Amino acid sequence: MTTPALQNSIVKDMGLASEGHLKIDWVEAHMPVLNRIRRQFEQDLPFKGLKVAICLHLEAKTAYLAKVIQAGGAEVTITHSNPLSTQDDVCAALVEDGVTVYAKHNPDPVEFKELQLRALEVKPDLIIDDGGDFATIIASERPDLAATIRGGAEETTTGIIRLKALAKEGQLRFPMVAVNDAYCKYLFDNRYGTGQSAFDGIIRTTNLVVAGKNVVVAGYGWCGKGVAMRAKGLGANVIVTEIDPIKAVEAHMDGFRVMTMVEAAKLGDFFIAVTGNKDVITGEHYDVMKDGAILSNAGHFDVEVNKPELAKRSDSIRTVRRNIEEYRFKDGRKMYLLAEGRLVNLGAADGHPAEIMDTTFALQALGLRYVSENYAELGKTVVNVPYDIDQQVASYKLESLNIAIDSLSAEQEKYLDSWKF
């Protein structure tokens, strides 16, 4: 039977759907918080009659989020936020489940952008964004598409930076909930999720040992903390580079060596950039690196490791393993770039573990409901996830783990509210 999703979607191969369903079934079995929210949504139908457009890394966990939003009554359209993280089998499975999909693995840049536009052109009422892609397309190219949008939710640090810049210039056309800034996002997703999945991508791709190597972590935010923690656990000698003196002191007191990137460049075997900024690793660093240094990025865009300056120093560039490009420098040294400098945890692996994304996507679902119900009062700005939603997600997580915690007595609450002791 032909459905609107099947008729309208643009995917690589519908014949891959059976494999995609298996992937989605697997993550569904390991996302108890999202499962509980799905049951709530099926009863309450908070998105009944609304169109929701989603721009995220299109793999199994994201697919299940789309199905949860769909269970809340929404007509869901989804597209990609990164060309390498899209899984074609998952896309096909979603289409069979009635979600309209505009995404393919590794399209050229023109088609990548066209497919994102197709998702917006359904004229959604709500959006879920990653890296601010939807919001910036609307602000810079298609302000007409903002007319129907009540608001949305943003997934990433990079996206929040872009959204706040848009709001400052008066270019943000609707409220966006900063899911990235919620406790149940950055404490677990950014730290434990990025820490594990970055090394999942690095180890899968290189098949090299981490123990005993010098691992340089650029940036000591929550993602950097997680990467450094996992590198240490794998037996690496960890070096941290920072621009923030407070975070640098924190890294030092956590037991890591702290230095400038130009000094770290002389020592590093593995480099992992997690800053959300551009030109973190550049020509002056390549000039002093060891032969065989491995370069990777776990930030949103492929700008942290400067690729043009790598190419400028090279007399040959070739793919030596899947997701590994070898840059042979004119002086004979070789540098290895993983996943084209894109997100190594998604470009070269499957992203964060399902149990981690369970709480993050629970925040997305509840945050989207919040903005849908309160958009008229929120204004055209970036707003925080309400703390009670953060606590609700954490409570659901504890229940799924069969963990009980204490609660305050009336006398304790009275004590905390009083200035008299």
FIPAVEX-99487 format. One record per residue: residue in three letters; x, y, z of N, C-alpha, C in turn. Coordinates in steps of 0.2 Angstrom, whole numbers, padded with zeros to 4 digits, always signed. Layout:
<nodes>
ALAXYZXYZXYZ...
</nodes>
This chain:
<nodes>
MET+0004-0006+0000+0000+0000+0000+0004+0006+0000THR+0003+0011-0004+0006+0017-0005+0004+0022+0001THR+0009+0024+0005+0007+0029+0010+0010+0036+0008PRO+0008+0041+0011+0011+0048+0010+0019+0048+0011ALA+0021+0044+0017+0028+0044+0018+0032+0040+0012LEU+0029+0035+0010+0032+0031+0004+0032+0035-0002GLN+0027+0039-0003+0026+0043-0009+0031+0049-0009ASN+0032+0052-0004+0036+0058-0003+0043+0057-0002SER+0045+0052+0002+0052+0052+0005+0057+0051-0001ILE+0063+0053+0001+0069+0052-0003+0074+0049+0001VAL+0075+0042-0001+0080+0038+0003+0084+0034-0002LYS+0089+0031+0000+0093+0028-0005+0090+0021-0007ASP+0088+0017-0003+0085+0010-0005+0080+0007+0000MET+0074+0007-0002+0069+0004+0003+0070-0003+0004GLY+0074-0006+0000+0075-0013+0001+0079-0015+0007LEU+0082-0010+0010+0086-0010+0016+0082-0010+0023ALA+0075-0009+0022+0071-0008+0028+0071-0013+0033SER+0072-0019+0032+0072-0025+0037+0078-0024+0041GLU+0083-0022+0039+0089-0021+0043+0088-0015+0048GLY+0085-0010+0045+0084-0004+0049+0079-0006+0055HIS+0074-0010+0053+0069-0011+0059+0073-0015+0064LEU+0077-0019+0063+0081-0023+0068+0085-0018+0072LYS+0088-0013+0069+0092-0008+0073+0087-0004+0078ILE+0082-0002+0075+0077+0002+0079+0074-0002+0085ASP+0072-0009+0083+0070-0013+0089+0075-0014+0094TRP+0081-0014+0093+0086-0015+0098+0087-0009+0102VAL+0087-0003+0099+0087+0003+0104+0081+0004+0108GLU+0075+0002+0105+0069+0003+0109+0069-0001+0115ALA+0072-0007+0114+0072-0012+0120+0077-0009+0126HIS+0081-0004+0124+0086-0001+0129+0085+0006+0130MET+0079+0008+0129+0077+0015+0130+0071+0016+0135PRO+0071+0014+0141+0065+0013+0145+0062+0020+0147VAL+0066+0025+0147+0063+0032+0149+0059+0034+0143LEU+0062+0033+0137+0058+0036+0131+0052+0031+0130ASN+0052+0025+0132+0046+0020+0131+0041+0023+0136ARG+0042+0025+0142+0037+0027+0146+0034+0034+0144ILE+0038+0038+0141+0035+0044+0138+0031+0043+0132ARG+0033+0038+0128+0029+0036+0122+0022+0034+0125ARG+0022+0030+0130+0015+0028+0133+0011+0034+0135GLN+0014+0039+0138+0011+0045+0140+0008+0048+0134PHE+0012+0049+0129+0010+0052+0122+0004+0049+0119GLU+0005+0042+0119-0001+0039+0116-0008+0040+0119GLN-0008+0041+0125-0014+0043+0129-0016+0051+0128ASP-0011+0055+0129-0012+0062+0129-0012+0065+0122LEU-0009+0062+0117-0008+0065+0110-0007+0073+0110PRO-0001+0075+0113+0001+0082+0114+0002+0085+0107PHE+0004+0081+0102+0005+0084+0095+0000+0083+0090LYS-0006+0081+0092-0011+0079+0088-0013+0085+0083GLY-0013+0083+0076-0014+0088+0071-0008+0093+0069LEU-0002+0092+0073+0004+0096+0071+0009+0092+0067LYS+0012+0096+0063+0018+0094+0059+0025+0095+0063VAL+0029+0090+0063+0035+0091+0067+0041+0089+0062ALA+0046+0093+0061+0051+0092+0057+0057+0091+0061ILE+0061+0086+0060+0067+0084+0064+0073+0084+0060CYS+0079+0087+0062+0085+0087+0059+0090+0085+0064LEU+0092+0078+0063+0097+0075+0068+0101+0070+0065HIS+0106+0068+0068+0110+0062+0065+0105+0056+0064LEU+0104+0054+0058+0099+0049+0057+0101+0042+0057GLU+0101+0040+0064+0103+0033+0065+0097+0030+0070ALA+0098+0024+0072+0092+0021+0075+0089+0024+0081LYS+0093+0027+0086+0091+0030+0092+0086+0036+0090THR+0089+0040+0085+0085+0046+0082+0078+0043+0079ALA+0079+0038+0076+0073+0035+0072+0068+0034+0078TYR+0070+0031+0083+0065+0029+0089+0062+0036+0092LEU+0066+0041+0092+0063+0047+0095+0058+0050+0090ALA+0059+0049+0083+0054+0051+0078+0047+0047+0079LYS+0048+0041+0081+0042+0036+0082+0038+0038+0088VAL+0042+0041+0093+0039+0043+0099+0035+0049+0098ILE+0038+0054+0094+0034+0060+0093+0028+0058+0088GLN+0029+0054+0084+0023+0052+0080+0018+0049+0084ALA+0020+0045+0089+0015+0042+0094+0011+0047+0097GLY+0014+0053+0098+0010+0059+0101+0005+0062+0097GLY+0004+0059+0091-0001+0062+0086+0002+0066+0080ALA+0009+0067+0080+0012+0072+0075+0012+0068+0068GLU+0012+0072+0063+0015+0070+0057+0022+0072+0056VAL+0026+0067+0056+0034+0068+0057+0037+0068+0050THR+0042+0073+0049+0046+0073+0044+0053+0073+0046ILE+0058+0069+0044+0065+0069+0047+0070+0070+0041THR+0075+0073+0043+0081+0074+0038+0088+0073+0042HIS+0093+0074+0038+0100+0072+0041+0103+0079+0044SER+0107+0078+0049+0111+0084+0051+0119+0083+0049ASN+0121+0077+0046+0128+0076+0045+0128+0070+0039PRO+0132+0071+0034+0131+0067+0028+0134+0060+0030LEU+0139+0059+0035+0141+0052+0036+0138+0049+0041SER+0134+0052+0045+0130+0048+0051+0124+0045+0049THR+0121+0047+0043+0115+0044+0041+0116+0037+0039GLN+0111+0033+0041+0111+0026+0040+0105+0024+0036ASP+0106+0022+0029+0101+0021+0024+0096+0016+0026ASP+0098+0011+0030+0093+0005+0032+0088+0008+0037VAL+0090+0012+0041+0086+0016+0046+0081+0020+0043CYS+0084+0024+0038+0079+0028+0034+0074+0025+0031ALA+0075+0019+0028+0070+0015+0024+0065+0012+0029ALA+0067+0010+0035+0063+0007+0040+0058+0013+0043LEU+0060+0019+0044+0056+0024+0046+0051+0026+0041VAL+0052+0025+0034+0047+0027+0029+0042+0021+0030GLU+0044+0015+0031+0039+0010+0031+0034+0011+0038ASP+0037+0014+0043+0033+0016+0049+0029+0022+0048GLY+0029+0025+0042+0025+0031+0041+0028+0038+0042VAL+0035+0038+0043+0038+0044+0044+0041+0046+0037THR+0040+0053+0035+0043+0055+0029+0050+0057+0030VAL+0054+0054+0026+0062+0054+0027+0065+0058+0020TYR+0069+0063+0022+0073+0066+0016+0080+0065+0019ALA+0084+0060+0017+0090+0059+0019+0094+0053+0016LYS+0100+0053+0014+0104+0048+0012+0111+0048+0015HIS+0114+0043+0015+0121+0043+0017+0126+0046+0012ASN+0130+0051+0015+0135+0054+0011+0133+0057+0004PRO+0128+0061+0004+0126+0064-0002+0131+0070-0004ASP+0131+0073-0010+0135+0078-0011+0132+0084-0007PRO+0136+0090-0006+0134+0095-0002+0128+0099-0005VAL+0127+0099-0011+0121+0102-0014+0114+0098-0012GLU+0115+0091-0013+0109+0087-0012+0108+0087-0004PHE+0113+0087+0000+0112+0087+0007+0108+0093+0009LYS+0109+0099+0007+0106+0105+0008+0099+0105+0005GLU+0098+0102-0001+0091+0102-0004+0087+0097+0000LEU+0089+0092+0003+0085+0087+0007+0083+0090+0014GLN+0088+0094+0017+0086+0098+0023+0080+0103+0021LEU+0080+0106+0016+0075+0111+0014+0069+0108+0012ARG+0069+0102+0009+0063+0098+0008+0059+0097+0015ALA+0063+0095+0020+0060+0094+0026+0056+0100+0029LEU+0059+0106+0028+0057+0112+0031+0051+0114+0027GLU+0051+0112+0020+0045+0115+0016+0039+0111+0017VAL+0038+0106+0022+0032+0104+0024+0028+0109+0028LYS+0031+0114+0030+0029+0119+0034+0027+0117+0041PRO+0032+0115+0045+0031+0112+0051+0028+0117+0057ASP+0025+0114+0062+0023+0118+0067+0028+0118+0073LEU+0032+0113+0073+0038+0112+0078+0044+0109+0074ILE+0050+0111+0077+0056+0108+0074+0060+0105+0080ILE+0064+0100+0078+0070+0098+0083+0076+0099+0078ASP+0081+0102+0081+0086+0104+0077+0093+0102+0080ASP+0098+0101+0076+0105+0099+0078+0110+0104+0075GLY+0113+0107+0079+0118+0112+0076+0115+0118+0073GLY+0109+0119+0075+0106+0125+0072+0105+0125+0065ASP+0105+0120+0061+0104+0119+0054+0098+0122+0051PHE+0092+0120+0054+0086+0122+0052+0085+0130+0053ALA+0087+0132+0060+0086+0139+0061+0090+0144+0057THR+0096+0142+0055+0100+0146+0051+0098+0146+0044ILE+0096+0140+0041+0093+0140+0035+0087+0145+0034ILE+0083+0145+0039+0077+0150+0039+0079+0157+0040ALA+0084+0158+0044+0086+0165+0045+0090+0168+0039SER+0094+0164+0036+0098+0166+0030+0095+0166+0023GLU+0091+0161+0022+0088+0159+0016+0081+0159+0015ARG+0077+0157+0020+0070+0155+0019+0066+0158+0025PRO+0066+0164+0026+0062+0167+0032+0055+0165+0031ASP+0052+0164+0025+0045+0163+0024+0043+0156+0028LEU+0048+0152+0029+0046+0145+0032+0045+0146+0039ALA+0047+0152+0042+0046+0153+0050+0038+0154+0051ALA+0034+0155+0046+0027+0157+0048+0023+0153+0052THR+0024+0146+0051+0020+0141+0054+0023+0138+0060ILE+0030+0140+0062+0033+0137+0067+0032+0140+0074ARG+0029+0136+0078+0028+0138+0085+0035+0139+0089GLY+0039+0134+0088+0046+0134+0091+0049+0127+0091GLY+0054+0126+0094+0058+0119+0094+0063+0118+0099ALA+0067+0113+0098+0072+0111+0103+0078+0110+0100GLU+0084+0112+0103+0090+0111+0100+0095+0106+0104GLU+0098+0102+0100+0102+0096+0103+0109+0098+0106THR+0113+0103+0102+0120+0103+0103+0123+0109+0106THR+0129+0109+0109+0132+0115+0111+0133+0120+0105THR+0135+0117+0099+0136+0121+0093+0130+0125+0091GLY+0124+0121+0092+0118+0124+0090+0116+0130+0094ILE+0117+0129+0101+0115+0134+0106+0119+0140+0104ILE+0125+0139+0103+0130+0145+0101+0127+0149+0095ARG+0125+0145+0090+0122+0148+0084+0115+0152+0085LEU+0111+0148+0089+0104+0151+0091+0105+0157+0095LYS+0109+0158+0100+0110+0164+0104+0113+0169+0100ALA+0117+0168+0095+0119+0173+0090+0114+0176+0086LEU+0109+0171+0083+0103+0173+0080+0099+0178+0084ALA+0098+0175+0090+0093+0179+0094+0096+0186+0096LYS+0103+0187+0097+0106+0193+0098+0105+0198+0093GLU+0105+0195+0086+0104+0199+0081+0097+0200+0078GLY+0092+0197+0083+0085+0198+0081+0083+0194+0075GLN+0087+0188+0074+0085+0184+0068+0082+0177+0070LEU+0081+0176+0076+0078+0170+0078+0070+0171+0078ARG+0067+0167+0074+0060+0169+0073+0055+0165+0078PHE+0057+0161+0082+0053+0157+0087+0057+0155+0093PRO+0054+0153+0098+0057+0151+0104+0061+0144+0103MET+0067+0143+0105+0070+0136+0105+0072+0134+0112VAL+0070+0128+0114+0072+0125+0120+0079+0123+0120ALA+0084+0125+0124+0091+0123+0124+0092+0116+0128VAL+0090+0111+0124+0090+0104+0127+0098+0103+0129ASN+0102+0105+0125+0109+0104+0127+0111+0106+0134ASP+0108+0111+0136+0110+0114+0142+0107+0111+0149ALA+0102+0106+0147+0099+0103+0153+0104+0098+0157TYR+0103+0098+0163+0108+0093+0167+0108+0086+0164CYS+0102+0084+0163+0101+0077+0161+0104+0076+0153LYS+0106+0081+0150+0109+0081+0144+0117+0081+0145TYR+0119+0087+0147+0127+0087+0147+0130+0083+0152LEU+0127+0082+0158+0131+0078+0163+0132+0071+0160PHE+0127+0068+0156+0127+0061+0154+0129+0060+0147ASP+0125+0064+0142+0126+0063+0135+0133+0066+0133ASN+0134+0072+0135+0141+0075+0133+0147+0072+0136ARG+0146+0070+0142+0152+0067+0146+0152+0059+0145TYR+0148+0055+0147+0148+0048+0146+0147+0046+0139GLY+0142+0049+0135+0141+0048+0129+0147+0049+0124THR+0149+0055+0124+0154+0057+0119+0161+0053+0121GLY+0162+0053+0128+0168+0049+0130+0168+0042+0127GLN+0163+0038+0128+0163+0031+0125+0163+0031+0118SER+0158+0035+0115+0157+0034+0107+0163+0037+0103ALA+0166+0042+0106+0172+0044+0102+0177+0039+0101PHE+0179+0035+0107+0184+0030+0106+0181+0024+0103ASP+0174+0023+0103+0171+0018+0099+0173+0019+0092GLY+0172+0025+0089+0174+0027+0082+0181+0026+0081ILE+0186+0029+0085+0193+0028+0084+0195+0021+0084ILE+0193+0017+0089+0196+0010+0089+0193+0006+0084ARG+0187+0007+0082+0184+0003+0076+0188+0004+0070THR+0189+0011+0069+0192+0013+0063+0200+0011+0062THR+0203+0012+0067+0211+0012+0067+0213+0005+0069ASN+0209+0001+0073+0211-0005+0076+0218-0005+0079LEU+0220+0001+0082+0226+0002+0086+0225+0003+0093VAL+0230+0001+0097+0230+0001+0104+0230+0009+0107VAL+0226+0010+0112+0226+0017+0115+0231+0017+0121ALA+0232+0011+0125+0236+0011+0131+0243+0013+0129GLY+0246+0017+0133+0253+0019+0133+0254+0025+0128LYS+0249+0027+0124+0249+0032+0119+0248+0039+0122ASN+0250+0044+0119+0249+0051+0121+0242+0053+0118VAL+0237+0054+0121+0231+0057+0118+0230+0064+0120VAL+0229+0068+0115+0228+0075+0116+0221+0077+0115VAL+0218+0080+0121+0211+0082+0121+0210+0089+0120ALA+0207+0092+0115+0207+0099+0114+0200+0101+0117GLY+0200+0105+0122+0194+0107+0125+0192+0103+0131TYR+0190+0106+0137+0189+0102+0143+0182+0104+0146GLY+0177+0105+0141+0170+0106+0143+0168+0099+0145TRP+0161+0098+0145+0159+0091+0147+0160+0086+0142CYS+0161+0087+0136+0163+0082+0131+0170+0081+0132GLY+0174+0086+0133+0181+0085+0134+0183+0081+0140LYS+0179+0082+0145+0180+0078+0152+0178+0071+0150GLY+0173+0070+0147+0171+0063+0145+0177+0059+0141VAL+0179+0063+0136+0185+0060+0132+0191+0058+0136ALA+0193+0063+0140+0199+0062+0144+0198+0057+0149MET+0192+0056+0152+0191+0051+0157+0192+0044+0153ARG+0189+0043+0147+0189+0037+0144+0196+0035+0142ALA+0200+0040+0139+0207+0039+0137+0211+0037+0143LYS+0210+0040+0149+0213+0038+0155+0212+0031+0156GLY+0205+0029+0156+0203+0022+0157+0206+0017+0153LEU+0208+0019+0147+0210+0015+0142+0218+0014+0142GLY+0221+0018+0147+0228+0017+0148+0232+0023+0145ALA+0229+0028+0142+0233+0033+0139+0236+0038+0143ASN+0241+0041+0141+0244+0047+0144+0240+0053+0141VAL+0236+0057+0145+0231+0062+0143+0234+0069+0144ILE+0234+0072+0138+0236+0079+0138+0230+0083+0136VAL+0228+0089+0140+0223+0093+0138+0225+0100+0136THR+0222+0103+0131+0223+0110+0129+0217+0114+0130GLU+0217+0120+0132+0212+0124+0134+0213+0131+0132ILE+0208+0135+0132+0208+0143+0131+0205+0146+0138ASP+0202+0142+0142+0198+0144+0148+0203+0143+0154PRO+0205+0148+0158+0210+0146+0163+0206+0142+0169ILE+0200+0143+0170+0196+0139+0175+0196+0132+0173LYS+0194+0130+0167+0194+0123+0164+0201+0120+0164ALA+0206+0124+0163+0213+0122+0163+0215+0120+0170VAL+0213+0124+0175+0215+0122+0182+0211+0115+0183GLU+0205+0115+0181+0201+0109+0183+0204+0103+0180ALA+0206+0103+0173+0210+0098+0170+0216+0096+0174HIS+0220+0101+0176+0226+0100+0180+0224+0096+0186MET+0219+0098+0190+0218+0095+0196+0214+0088+0195ASP+0212+0087+0189+0209+0080+0188+0215+0075+0186GLY+0221+0078+0186+0227+0073+0185+0230+0073+0178PHE+0227+0078+0174+0230+0078+0167+0235+0083+0165ARG+0240+0082+0161+0244+0087+0159+0241+0093+0155VAL+0242+0099+0156+0239+0104+0152+0244+0109+0149MET+0243+0110+0143+0248+0114+0139+0245+0117+0133THR+0249+0121+0129+0246+0124+0123+0246+0118+0118MET+0242+0120+0112+0242+0115+0107+0248+0114+0103VAL+0252+0119+0103+0258+0119+0099+0263+0114+0103GLU+0263+0114+0109+0267+0110+0113+0265+0103+0113ALA+0258+0102+0114+0255+0096+0114+0256+0092+0107ALA+0256+0096+0102+0257+0093+0095+0263+0089+0094LYS+0268+0091+0098+0275+0088+0097+0274+0081+0100LEU+0270+0080+0105+0269+0074+0109+0264+0069+0107GLY+0258+0071+0104+0252+0067+0103+0253+0062+0098ASP+0250+0056+0100+0249+0051+0095+0242+0051+0092PHE+0237+0052+0097+0230+0053+0095+0228+0060+0097PHE+0224+0064+0092+0221+0070+0094+0214+0070+0093ILE+0210+0073+0098+0203+0073+0098+0201+0080+0100ALA+0198+0083+0095+0195+0090+0096+0188+0090+0098VAL+0186+0094+0103+0179+0094+0106+0178+0101+0108THR+0179+0106+0104+0178+0113+0107+0172+0116+0104GLY+0170+0114+0098+0164+0118+0095+0167+0124+0091ASN+0173+0125+0090+0176+0131+0087+0180+0128+0081LYS+0182+0133+0077+0186+0131+0071+0194+0132+0072ASP+0198+0129+0068+0205+0130+0068+0208+0128+0074VAL+0206+0123+0077+0209+0121+0084+0216+0117+0083ILE+0216+0114+0077+0222+0110+0075+0224+0113+0068THR+0229+0116+0067+0231+0120+0061+0238+0119+0059GLY+0240+0122+0054+0247+0121+0051+0253+0122+0055GLU+0253+0126+0060+0258+0127+0065+0259+0121+0069HIS+0253+0117+0070+0253+0111+0074+0256+0105+0070TYR+0253+0105+0063+0255+0099+0059+0263+0100+0058ASP+0266+0106+0058+0273+0106+0056+0277+0103+0062VAL+0275+0102+0068+0279+0099+0073+0276+0092+0075MET+0271+0089+0072+0268+0083+0074+0273+0077+0072LYS+0272+0072+0076+0275+0065+0074+0273+0062+0068ASP+0277+0059+0065+0275+0054+0059+0270+0049+0062GLY+0264+0049+0058+0259+0044+0060+0254+0047+0065ALA+0254+0053+0067+0249+0056+0071+0242+0055+0068ILE+0237+0053+0073+0230+0052+0071+0226+0058+0073LEU+0222+0061+0069+0218+0067+0070+0211+0065+0069SER+0207+0068+0074+0200+0067+0074+0196+0072+0078ASN+0190+0072+0076+0185+0078+0079+0179+0075+0082ALA+0177+0077+0088+0170+0075+0090+0166+0081+0091GLY+0167+0087+0088+0163+0093+0088+0158+0092+0082HIS+0154+0097+0082+0148+0096+0077+0150+0097+0070PHE+0154+0102+0068+0156+0103+0061+0164+0101+0060ASP+0165+0100+0054+0172+0098+0052+0176+0103+0051VAL+0177+0108+0056+0181+0114+0055+0186+0114+0061GLU+0186+0109+0065+0191+0110+0071+0198+0108+0069VAL+0198+0102+0065+0204+0100+0062+0205+0104+0055ASN+0209+0108+0054+0210+0112+0048+0212+0108+0042LYS+0207+0106+0037+0209+0101+0032+0212+0105+0026PRO+0211+0111+0024+0215+0114+0019+0222+0114+0020GLU+0224+0116+0027+0231+0116+0028+0234+0109+0028LEU+0231+0104+0030+0233+0097+0029+0235+0096+0022ALA+0230+0098+0017+0231+0096+0010+0237+0100+0007LYS+0237+0106+0010+0243+0111+0007+0250+0108+0008ARG+0250+0104+0014+0257+0102+0016+0258+0095+0013SER+0253+0092+0009+0254+0085+0007+0255+0085-0001ASP+0259+0080-0003+0260+0078-0010+0256+0072-0012SER+0252+0069-0007+0247+0064-0009+0242+0063-0003ILE+0236+0062-0005+0231+0060-0001+0227+0054-0003ARG+0227+0049+0001+0223+0043-0001+0219+0040+0005THR+0214+0036+0004+0211+0032+0009+0214+0026+0010VAL+0216+0025+0016+0220+0018+0018+0216+0013+0021ARG+0211+0015+0025+0206+0011+0027+0199+0015+0027ARG+0194+0011+0028+0187+0015+0028+0188+0020+0034ASN+0186+0026+0032+0186+0032+0037+0193+0034+0039ILE+0198+0032+0035+0205+0035+0037+0208+0038+0030GLU+0209+0044+0030+0213+0047+0025+0220+0048+0027GLU+0225+0046+0023+0232+0047+0024+0234+0053+0020TYR+0237+0058+0024+0240+0064+0021+0248+0063+0021ARG+0251+0062+0015+0258+0061+0015+0261+0068+0014PHE+0265+0071+0019+0268+0077+0019+0274+0077+0014LYS+0276+0083+0012+0281+0083+0007+0288+0081+0010ASP+0288+0082+0017+0294+0080+0021+0294+0072+0022GLY+0289+0069+0020+0289+0061+0021+0284+0059+0027ARG+0283+0064+0031+0278+0062+0037+0271+0060+0035LYS+0268+0056+0038+0261+0055+0036+0256+0056+0042MET+0251+0060+0041+0246+0061+0046+0239+0057+0044TYR+0235+0055+0048+0229+0051+0047+0223+0055+0050LEU+0219+0057+0045+0212+0060+0047+0207+0055+0047LEU+0203+0055+0053+0197+0050+0053+0191+0053+0052ALA+0187+0050+0048+0180+0052+0046+0179+0059+0043GLU+0184+0060+0039+0185+0067+0035+0185+0073+0040GLY+0187+0072+0046+0187+0077+0051+0180+0079+0054ARG+0175+0074+0052+0168+0075+0055+0167+0071+0061LEU+0162+0072+0064+0161+0068+0071+0163+0061+0070VAL+0168+0060+0074+0171+0053+0073+0167+0048+0076ASN+0163+0050+0082+0158+0045+0085+0152+0043+0081LEU+0150+0047+0076+0145+0046+0072+0147+0044+0065GLY+0152+0047+0062+0155+0046+0056+0158+0039+0055ALA+0161+0037+0061+0165+0031+0061+0162+0025+0066ALA+0156+0027+0069+0153+0022+0073+0146+0024+0074ASP+0142+0021+0079+0135+0022+0079+0133+0028+0084GLY+0137+0032+0086+0135+0037+0091+0135+0035+0098HIS+0132+0039+0102+0131+0037+0109+0127+0031+0110PRO+0129+0028+0116+0125+0022+0118+0117+0023+0119ALA+0113+0018+0117+0106+0019+0118+0104+0022+0125GLU+0107+0019+0130+0105+0021+0137+0106+0028+0138ILE+0111+0031+0135+0113+0038+0136+0108+0042+0132MET+0107+0040+0126+0102+0044+0122+0095+0044+0124ASP+0094+0039+0128+0087+0038+0132+0085+0044+0135THR+0090+0047+0140+0088+0053+0143+0088+0059+0139THR+0093+0059+0134+0093+0065+0130+0087+0066+0126PHE+0085+0061+0123+0079+0061+0119+0072+0061+0123ALA+0073+0059+0129+0067+0061+0133+0066+0068+0134LEU+0072+0071+0135+0072+0079+0136+0069+0082+0129GLN+0071+0079+0124+0069+0082+0117+0061+0081+0117ALA+0059+0076+0118+0052+0074+0118+0048+0079+0123LEU+0050+0079+0129+0046+0083+0134+0047+0091+0133GLY+0053+0092+0130+0055+0099+0129+0051+0102+0123LEU+0050+0098+0118+0045+0099+0112+0038+0100+0114ARG+0036+0096+0119+0029+0097+0121+0028+0103+0125TYR+0034+0105+0129+0034+0111+0133+0033+0117+0128VAL+0037+0118+0123+0037+0123+0119+0031+0124+0115SER+0028+0118+0113+0021+0118+0109+0016+0121+0114GLU+0016+0120+0120+0011+0122+0124+0012+0129+0127ASN+0018+0131+0127+0019+0138+0130+0022+0143+0125TYR+0023+0142+0119+0026+0146+0114+0024+0153+0114ALA+0018+0154+0115+0015+0161+0115+0018+0166+0120GLU+0020+0163+0126+0023+0166+0132+0031+0166+0132LEU+0034+0162+0127+0041+0161+0128+0045+0166+0124GLY+0043+0169+0119+0046+0174+0115+0051+0171+0110LYS+0054+0175+0106+0058+0173+0101+0066+0173+0103THR+0067+0168+0107+0073+0168+0111+0075+0160+0112VAL+0081+0159+0115+0083+0153+0118+0081+0152+0125VAL+0077+0147+0127+0075+0146+0133+0077+0139+0136ASN+0078+0139+0143+0081+0133+0146+0075+0128+0147VAL+0077+0122+0147+0072+0116+0149+0070+0117+0156PRO+0064+0118+0158+0062+0119+0165+0065+0113+0169TYR+0067+0115+0175+0070+0111+0180+0066+0105+0182ASP+0059+0106+0182+0055+0100+0184+0055+0095+0178ILE+0056+0097+0172+0057+0092+0167+0063+0088+0167ASP+0069+0092+0169+0075+0088+0170+0074+0083+0176GLN+0071+0085+0181+0070+0081+0187+0066+0075+0185GLN+0061+0076+0181+0056+0071+0179+0060+0065+0175VAL+0064+0068+0170+0068+0063+0166+0073+0059+0171ALA+0076+0062+0176+0080+0059+0180+0077+0054+0185SER+0071+0055+0187+0067+0051+0191+0065+0045+0187TYR+0063+0046+0181+0061+0040+0176+0067+0036+0175LYS+0073+0039+0175+0079+0035+0174+0080+0030+0180LEU+0080+0033+0186+0081+0030+0192+0076+0024+0193GLU+0070+0025+0191+0065+0020+0192+0066+0014+0187SER+0069+0016+0181+0070+0010+0176+0076+0006+0179LEU+0080+0009+0183+0086+0006+0186+0085+0002+0193ASN+0078+0003+0195+0076+0001+0201+0080+0004+0207ILE+0082+0010+0206+0085+0014+0212+0081+0018+0215ALA+0080+0018+0222+0076+0023+0226+0081+0028+0229ILE+0079+0034+0230+0082+0039+0234+0078+0042+0239ASP+0081+0045+0244+0077+0048+0249+0074+0055+0247SER+0069+0057+0251+0065+0063+0250+0066+0067+0256LEU+0065+0074+0256+0065+0078+0262+0059+0077+0266SER+0060+0077+0272+0054+0077+0277+0051+0085+0277ALA+0045+0085+0280+0042+0092+0280+0047+0097+0285GLU+0050+0094+0290+0054+0097+0294+0060+0100+0291GLN+0063+0095+0287+0069+0097+0283+0068+0103+0278GLU+0062+0102+0274+0060+0107+0270+0059+0114+0273LYS+0056+0114+0279+0055+0120+0283+0062+0123+0285TYR+0067+0119+0287+0073+0121+0289+0077+0124+0283LEU+0076+0121+0277+0080+0124+0271+0077+0131+0269ASP+0070+0132+0271+0067+0138+0269+0068+0144+0274SER+0071+0142+0279+0071+0147+0285+0078+0150+0285TRP+0079+0156+0288+0085+0159+0289+0087+0158+0297LYS+0082+0155+0301+0083+0154+0308+0086+0147+0309PHE+0091+0146+0312+0094+0140+0313+0093+0138+0321
</nodes>
